[in-house]
Amino acid sequence: MSISAGTATNPAPRRVVVMGVSGCGKSTVAQLVAQALEYEFVEGDELHPARNVALMAAGTPLTDADRQGWLQAVGARLAAPGSPAAGVVVSCSALKRSYRDLLRRAAPGLAFVHLHGSPDLLEQRMQQRTGHYMPAALLQSQIDTLQAPGVDELAVTLDIAAPPPALAVAALSWLRGLTDSTSPAP
């Protein structure tokens, strides 16, 4: 599937995080957005140290201390994509404001696409997915931890009731709108 990125004369922000709790579709939407923008896609889950993966697989929620090194790795990845002119889209839960602040310090101008949905829909999706270490039993701990982006954050919230391609189109439209409103007049 191909999703249009818009015109090359109106580029989207170069650093984007698609965020939300487990099961919201972060990876799928982030891949679609990255593909449309011709940016690199980074799966944030792959940056977790083995200890974090083992904790989550065992049904143990991560603490702020557990997440610290992982968030630093995500921030480093956002700060240094393949080439200086290239963009990057990372899938990362980014559940708390303090986590997003850490990421913004690493990559100023970072834009967040927050995927949000009902707990029932999220649980249903987690029950249906296979091959992921995150058990559905940890969903409530993520929902409890989530601090939705504030009005002072460069973020948009999208309802996951829409299919991933529609979410990607909405995200791209928002990202392009940011550039429209922040670009200097010719």
N, C-alpha and C positions, 0 to 999 in steps of 0.2 A: 504494500500500500504506500502510496506517495501522498504526502501532505505538503502543500505549497508553503514556502517560507516567506513569500512576499517579494518585494523588490530589493535588489542588492544595494540601492542607494539609501535604504532606510534599515540599517542593520539592527538586530536585536541586541540587548546587553550580551556581553561576551561570557559572563559567568552566571549560571542559572542552577538552582537547586530545586528539584521536584521533591516535595516533603509530605509527610503525613505518617499516620500509624501503619503498622503492618497490615497488609491486605488491601490497601487503598489503590494499588496499581501504579505506584511510584516508578518502578522500573520500566513498565510498558510505556507509560506516558513520556517518561524522560527519554527513552529510546526514540520514540516518534518525533519528539521535539528536536532532539539532537540531529536526527536524520534530516528533518526538514531544513534546519539551519546549517547543515553541513558542519556541525560541531562534533567534537569528540564526546562520546558517552562514557561515563564512569559509573559502574555499579558500586554504590557506597558499601553494600554488604560485604563486598570482596576486600574491603580495607580493614574490616574487623580483625583483631588479633585472634588467634586460635582459642585463647582463654575465653573471650567474649562469646564466640560461637558455641563453645562447650557449655557455658553457663546458660545461654538461651535454649540450646537443644535440650538441656536438662530441666527446662521450665523455670529457671531462676531469672527474675528481672534484673537488668543491668542497673547499677548505681551511677551517679554522676562521675564518681572516680573511675568506674569501669569504662565509661564512655569517653573520658578525657583524651586518651591517646588516640582513639579512633577518630574523634572529632578533629584532632590536630592533623591526622593523616588526610582526612577529607579536606581540611583547609589548605594543606600543602598542595594537594592535587588541584584544587580550585585556583591557587595562586600560580601554578606553573604548568599549564597545559602544554601540549606538544610544541607549539611555536608561539611566539609573541602575538601574532595576528590571529591565532586560532581561538575559537570559543570552546567552552566545555559545559556540559549539562551533567549534573551528578544527582543520582537518586540517593536521598539521605533522609532519615526520619526527622531530624532537626526539631525534636519535640518541644524543647524549652527555649524561651527567649535567650537565656544565657548561652545555649548551644549556637543559636543563630548569630549572636553577637560575636562569638569566637570565630565563626566562619566569615562574618563580615570583616573582622579585623584582618583576616588572611587575604580576603578578596573584596576590597572596597567596591561598592556599586553592585554587589551581589543581589540578584532578584530571586524571589522565592515563589514557587507555584505550589500552593497548599491544597492537597487533595483531601477532601473531607466527605464523610458519609455516615449513615446511621450505623450504630453498633451491630444491629441485626445483619445488615448487608455485609459489613466487614467480616463478621464471624462466619457468615455463609461462604464468602470467598476464601477465607483461610481454611475452612473445612474441606473445600474442594481442591485446593492446590496441593501438588505433590512435589517432592524433591527439595523442600525448603526446611531449614533447621528451626525456624521460628514456629513454635506450637501455638495453636489457637488459644491455649490457656493463658498466654501472656498478653493477649489483646487488651484485656481490661486494665492491666498495669500501664500499657502505653496510652490508653484513653485517659486514664487518671493523671498521667504525667504531662500530656499535651497541653501546651499553652498556645492557643491560636495566635497567629501573627497580629500585632497591634496595628492601629491605623498609621502609626509613625514608621512602620516597616515597609520596605519595598516588596509587597507581596499581594497575591491574588488568591482567593479561596474558590475552588471549583467543586461542585457536587459530583461525587463518583457514581451517581445514578445514571449519568450519561456514559456512553461507551468511550473507550480510550481514544479512538480517532477524533471524536467530537471534543474531548477534553484537550487533546493536543492542539486542535484548531483554536479553541478558546484561549489556551495558554499562549500560542503564537500571536494571536490578535492582541492580547494584553501586552505581551513583550514588545510588539511593534508599536503599540500605542505609547508605551513609555518613551520610546525613542522619538516619536512624533512630538510629544509634549515637552521633551527636554532638549531637543536639538536647537541650536541657535538659528535664528532667522537668517536666510541667505542675504 
